Amino acid sequence: MSARKRKRSQRARPGEMPSFLKLLGLYGGHLFNGTALLLLTLLATGAVSILISWLPLVIDDAVYLGFAYLMHLVLLVCDGLLCASWMLYWVLKGIKELL
């Protein structure tokens, strides 16, 4: 019984604000997770960029190269949108936990 009461008393009450360090840890953790996962998505974009830079040496077809460059731009735009939405999600989640 006393252990259960102690655990309840250690929890933040609804009217109390948690400590600054706890809030900073929650927000920073969300931001770090989002950033680490975004860097993994950027690896794919980097690999495609390297592939695009080597394609003209291997393939001498203008139509294929044009399509490859177009797909590279599409990948960059989609990755940028993914990056923005992912960061927005984690920032909003962190703010929601702060409030």
Secondary structure, DSSP 8 states (H G I E B T S, - for coil): -HHHHHHHHHS--TTS---HHHHHHHHHHHHHHHHHHHHHHHHHHHHHHHHHHHHHHH---HHHHHHHHHHHHHHHHHHHHHHHHHHHHHHHHHHHHH-
